[in-house]
Amino acid sequence: MDNLTFRYRVILVEGLQITHQTSQLTFIFLLIAYVFIIVSNIGILIQISAEKRLHQPMHILFCHLPVSDVIGATVLIPCLLKDLLTDPSERYITYVECVFQAFFVHLYGTTSHTILMIGLSVRLSHCKSFISNHFCDNASLFKLSCENTVINNVYGLTFTVVLLTSSLGWVLMTYLKIAMVCLKSRNKATNSKAIKTCSTHLIVYVILFISGFVPIFLHRFSEYAENRKFGSVMFHVIPPGVNPIIYGLQVKEIRQRMLKLCRNSSF
């Protein structure tokens, strides 16, 4: 099949294989989670923008996290909500829309090598029009091809291993240096603040690491397809929902500002 012609065709997305009763509960859960993610993350951005005391390098860096979380949640959850209200036989998506979704899914997860990884999949000709997944990612794209996809698999897995290994290595090295400084320092207040900040970051990192690695690993085992789907949904729900709670409440200025707004709104 001609690849240029295929790009304007529509693809059937398998979606989540759940019962009608479960789909209603899943819809309500994802809708509430999405509203919370958007409100909480945008709320933190507004707080940092509106409060001059928060215009500091540390807090400016925090702006990247809510922006990334909003992108990660928006690229998946609205489409998933629409599919839950649509008959499984009518869950269509165009190939171009599929490529864009795959790009932003991986952009959220890695923010690098995304163009090259998606480009390797787009170069392939395609002979299938069904995606055995509930959204489009890189693996879903190259599985549409009947060509040899060894290069795509090798690059995807190699990039994942390198990314996770280097990320884990840098985190361990950073925490080791912080621990050495804390051991040498006799300032209890400084040590306490360092431990509090590091534990917060470590919790977020572990959540992101586990929820991101599970769906990537299970993509290679078709018998765990439903587990993979559940894991990938959680990757776009748990970190964006937990991050504003952990980071927002951990930063004293943001916490005080939010408590002040809550008191004013109660009167």
Secondary structure, DSSP 8 states (H G I E B T S, - for coil): --HHHHTTSEEEE------HHHHHHHHHHHHHHHHHHHHHHHHHHHHHHH-GGG-SHHHHHHTHHHHHHHHHHHTTHHHHHHHHTS-GGG-EEEHHHHHHHHHHHHHHHTSSSHHHHHHHHHTS-----EESSSS--HHHHHTT--S--HHHHHHHHHHHHHHHHHHHHHHHHHHHHHHHHHHH---HHHHHHHHHHHHHHHHHHHHHHHHHHHHHHHTT-GGGHHHHHHHHHHHTTHHHHHHHHHHHHHSHHHHHHHHHHHHHHH-
